Amino acid sequence: MTKAPSATDLACALIQCPSVTPKEAGVLAYLERQLSPFGFEIHRPVFSEPGYPDVENMFAKITGGDGPHLAFAGHVDVVPAGDETLWTLPPFSGAVKDGLLHGRGAADMKGGVAAFVAATLRYVEAHGEPKGTVSFVLTGDEEGPAKNGTVKLMQWAAERGEQFSDSIVGEPTNPNQMGDMIKVGRRGSQSGTLTVSGKQGHVAYPHLASNPVPVLARLVEQISAEVLDHGTDFFQPSNLEFISMDVGNETWNLIPKSASARFNVRFNDLWNAEKLEAFVLEHARKHLPDDAFTLSLTLEDDGSEAFLTRSESLIGRFSKAVEAITGRTPELSTGGGTSDARFIKNYCPVIEFGLVGQTMHMIDEHVAVADLEQLADIYYEFMLQYFER
Ligand SMILES: [Zn+2]
């Protein structure tokens, strides 16, 4: 049988493919060549959406009969390198220097993908096919619009009859060192625009107009001061942030008819889009001075729900694997931004654990080779327990 590659060798090769969203750049072709000799069934569906670039994705699986289906999920696309002359080593070199692996995607998240692929191949090499199924759900559209990626890939797999038992996303979750943190959920995100309309008029005759600008300014101040909640056992308090106020008035002598303020809410599992809409409208109405003004609120349609994974068997077993390899007890967290786990949560329990995220998206992105190999060891240890060898 072909020998299983190390996580570091895999990660180097993945980084050398400049797969800036939405480019495949040979990264999936490389993985296919690695997986095929081990008996994986491999699909590379391309998804389309009007107005967005087509994106190639990969679903690969290996089955050894009845048993649980563990899906490792992640993305092989990366953000652009930016000004390449600012990098100490070229961004797509995949070079190892002084114990560090350098390059765009080392942390976010070709390192994570390399670690779970290496762990799985090591498992198959040592024990044969798992008693159950291991699959890789890999997208090339996480850093981009995320329209032609995990959301469609999960749907595609489900339509083919795949039933997932558990999923691990290999995003970088550790703030400082390996073993810090498992993400067991994520806050939701919702953007919206609040508009106050009054009556347009001449600035010299303000009594004939109703100026929405000071009204909107007061609403922004007052809504910003409202407390949404005080957090829950697993979530920090929800927060609404106004991020822009827009009137678009290019003249100096005109009182505008309307003024808008845009906001984003990061919210816990006490909220959803409907409740947030009602909350903003209620507090805006409360502070609206008189019926010379009207309100409207629109929500963007790319919001995501908050979710919390409650599977003790997945979280408990994975924590044990982290402890066994790092000697540290990971914190269970729901902090940070959104991730593709939001597209997986409706199919099976999902957690996230990967590398140390400190340099993600930065110039000179890098990870410690020792961390990379330790991550592969953690995934391997988890698989030993999961498939009960
Ligand atoms: Zn990522």
Boltz pocket constraint, residues with backbone or C-beta under 6 A from the ligand:
constraints:
  - pocket:
      binder: B
      contacts: [[A, 75], [A, 108], [A, 109], [A, 142], [A, 171], [A, 172]]
      max_distance: 6.0
